[in-house]
Amino acid sequence: MTSIVEKARELQRLHADPELLLLVNVWDVITARVVADVPGTRALATASHSIAAAYGYEDGERIPRDLMIEAVGRIAAAVDLPVTADLEAGYGDPGGTVARAIDVGVVGANLEDQMKPLHDAVRAVEAAVAAGEKAGVPFVLNARTDAFLRAGDQDREDVLLTAVERGRAFLDAGASTVFVPGLLDEPTVTRLVEALGERKVNVIAVPGSLPLDVLQRLGVARVSYGPWSQNVALTALADLTTAVHGGGALPAGTRKLN
């Protein structure tokens, strides 16, 4: 069994490695085990939206923190790979939430800024980083800025400058990397990497996203899939149900994975 410190160091290394880190997000023990068993999987990431949905909650910190910590802890205990958890904005206590996540075996986390005042967002990052230091774990804090997600009709250049400002502040506060979700084009990703550093920018894959080989070339550290992996699974389930109601059978090639 790999120790939590060794897992954290490995997750840090994977972000710095020249090879793009690909994280197909999971939401429970069985999805974690299935993804972990696929050749090429080097780490796991949870999706808060997907975990909340599995328990019947809407996204946006509506799931109780205790339930989220239990869920990510079960995932971390089920595999021997490093696990980074989506901890939303920290449930009102970023430092305490990260400390609890470490206690259940998690070695990295996303932390949303929700476009709160920059001073408050930086303090949240500092608290999360301090929790890792106190635990003696080189915790991988992936500080997320929602600049593009909440941009609305703002000028795209202004949004980019805001994302860069916040990303730099988060890195200065001790974050390992900066997560900039949204549908980003190549010039935008290029400028983010130039401003924040190679292997410091993380993005999410959404319909229409840049190809993985382009993101690799641009110096992105990692690509995650957020709730889209759950949507792929749910699409397959809905399609099966439609086929069955139409007199069909199980799809050819279906494997027994649990």
Phi, psi and omega in degrees: 000127179285138180287162181295325178293318178296321178295319179295318178297321178294320179294321175300315181297319181297328177287330181273342183296144180299335180282132180301129178275122181252125183235105174275110190293146182239167183220358175200182186295316184292320177293325177298315182292320179297312181294319181298328183279351180282127179305136181101344178286124184246345178198167179236150174229138175270161176240117183296320179302315183291319178296314179301316180297321180296333178263002177088018179252151171287159177290163175101044177063029176274337175286138178300143181301318181303320181290321178295316179296319177299317182296313182289330176294320177297320179295313181299324181285342186272347184226165179252016176264159174297140179238127172249135187249144171276110183252026178051232180259013177096004176055041176079359183207073186304315180297313180294324180292317177295319178300318179291324178295319177298319180301332181259012171102006179277140185240008176198164181201150164273142176224115184281145173269341180051022181055035172290165176311139188304320180302315180294320180294321178294319178298323178296317177298315180300319180294320179293316179298318180298326179296319177296317180297318180297325181279352182073026182243128177286068188297138181264098180268118180258094185281121185260133171250133181266024184305315182280325180296329183250020186290328183059230181260020177297153175300132186299324179295318178297320179296317179299315180297323177295316179299319179295315180301314182289320178300315179298319180296322180291319177296319178297332180276358175112359177298147179283320183213171179237130181257123181238084181287154180140171176273100188252136178272174185297315178301323180293313179296320179302313182290325176297315180294318178299322184279325187255341177113148175295144181064022177243348184253131176243143181229169177248143174274124176228166177306126181093001180293163177298147177298153183299323181294329177290315179298322176300312182296327183282349178094018176293145182279314184207156174235128175243170187241002174048225181283355184292329177295321176294322179295326175298314180296318181291327176298316178298320180294317179296320179294321177298315181299317178299316181296317181297316179296338178266010178091010182277188182230182176301142180299142175299140179088000178297131180252150175271104185254000174216000000 
